[in-house]
Amino acid sequence: MAIRAVGLSKSYRIAHRAAPVTRVTEAVAQRLRHPFRRKDYEDFTALSDVSFEIPWGEAVGIVGRNGAGKSTLLKLLTRITAPTAGRIELSGRMGSLLEVGTGFHPELTGRENIFLNGALLGMRRNEIRRRFDEIVDFSGVERFLDTPVKRYSSGMYVRLAFSVAAHLDTELLAIDEVLAVGDAEFQRKSLAKMRDVANDGRTVLYVSHQMQTVESLCTSAIFLQHGTLQLQGGVADVIERYRGSFEEYAARETQARKGLSDDVPRILEVVPTSQTFSVDDDKSVDIRIGPTDDFIGTYFVSAHLTDANGNVVGQCDSRLVGRYLDADREQRLRLSIRHLWMKPGRYSIDVFVCASGILDSWEGSATFDILPSLPYPELTSPEATGHGAVLLDFDYEVHA
Amino acid sequence: MSKVVITPPGRLSLPHWQELWGAREVFLRFGQRDVLLRYRQTAVGVTWVILQPLVAAGIFSIIFGRIAGLSTDGVPYFLFSYISMLGWNLFSGVLNRAAPSLVANQALVSKVFFPRILVPASTILSVILDFVVALVLGVVLLVAFRVNPGIAALALPFWVLCTLCLSLGLGLAASAIMVRYRDVAYVLPWLVQIGLYATPVAYSLEAVPEQYRIFFDLNPMSWLLTGIRWSLLGTAPPPVWQLAAAVIVSAGALFAGLLVFQRFERSFADVI
């Protein structure tokens, strides 16, 4: 086993007072005033009783909604913070790519930063020396090696930082969504690098929101929810479960809305005109918003279209089409989205009712599916549509 | 292949020495970074290292030597205060640089793992470098003033080591406490400033009235400075009890500093 975690828990103490005590004088004064009172703390459990084993050579994706404990788990595994309970056994050095460029100092030159950053990431001196040329080649900044990195463009900076990290030869590697950096060319290089690492028989842990990358990079996955491990298994199963968690959330939300007061205009119902649409259909959604006597004036509505991975595909703000609504009567609206070729898959709608601030919001108020058949004249392999957030109505004209 | 076991930390623990040794490269790189950054984009560069004690010694000569006429055990006043400032700067330098180091490097502490103690500990490298450069000028001054400390000079590394242990112990504790309580940043420079006058830096212990003598005898820096002056200026050696006490207090300070640091370290990434 490369990694074994048993009964891993992490809780943070959150002080109940509005402002935490950060001054000695305050701490002493508090102690004097209430010498025997236990401090007013609440334990916030970020991770509770998580156990798993990861064999060598696996690339493991860690997925879950925001706040599920993914990053906490990675922080425990990389020893940035200590567990509250439990035990982790790592059978090798753990390198981390939690954020590229940590430890880079703007005043130091590229060369000096490579050595400093390499050392911080756990590389030994001759290891850095041996791989120095490779690192420089990979980053493509050789001409600026003796320039302070504060004069680098942000692209160069990130490339250099990532190159150092990518050449880390640890047996275990933890990555927190850094692959999203840089241009397309660099991203491809980075992905290839990560794949090499896993193929070497080393073990990679990868935290991400991007299911596409998890699918293409990982050999197995872990699904976390509310700080507990829900499922460890194949990538496809885990991603399915992860997507399912969005629907559960929506169902709970509908239930919860029934008890809300009507002192602001409440979103009562969001219903797509059809549960399924074709890629090139116009999509429409009916929205019903309740009346209120407590709010005087008009409000506007904004709807966000979110894909199954949590990416916002588009926003429809009623101000853009000049629609303001009176709050004193019930409003029935139909949102129509025209000329958009959405990729096949499941989408959810987040609706916001706003005036000077947000009056009411309902995330994941409804879902609909886009059917898998494509409107293109030819059928071809899936990678022809693999990239991009939406499909485009395009053509190539060949000039003679 | 090395196996690493991570468990919840205990209440009192000493650092993991093997891990520290493994991360020595970080220690050196931090030290190098401090040195490079300090003198990059400065007009006179490393000259600052000798300019600071020179100017301080000059001012002390005028105020304490000429105006107040304090005793210096018969050593030329300028030389006396320059050598004393060497020792004092070693102490205050480590303390002043180590204390804010963790807070200044909070981005690192919350993002990557390495033995955190290396952050404050590595500050001694740049202070030692400053000390060595200033010491070279000090030796030049000794020759110029024709002062020969004799065999006592061999004891200098001992005094330096004791001073480093004492200041690093205090610095470690201060840096760890500062992560939680930022007041340390305001109180510490003020205490160091007071210490400069409350310690026989600009005057010899002879100048202290008998009834206050006890306070000076309790100050470890006063023992260490007497020792440094003995080793470099050939003045009277410190009494033997101070020699023993210096060892015990500096080792004790370092040990206590380590314990305090380890005690606070558990929560750095969560608090910082």
Interface residues (C-beta under 8 A of the other chain):
Chain A: Y12 T22 R23 V24 T25 A27 K75 L76 L77 T78 R79 I80 T81 A82 P83 T84 A85 G86 R87 I88 E89 L90 S91 G92 R93 M94 S96 L98 E99 T102 G103 H105 E107 L108 E112 F115 L116 A119 L120 L121 G122 M123 R124 R125 E171
Chain B: M1 S2 K3 V4 V5 I6 T7 P8 P9 A23 E25 V26 L28 R29 F30 Q32 R33 L36 L37 R40 Q41 A107 L108 S110 K111 V112 F113 F114 R180 Y181 R182 D183 V184 R266 A269 D270
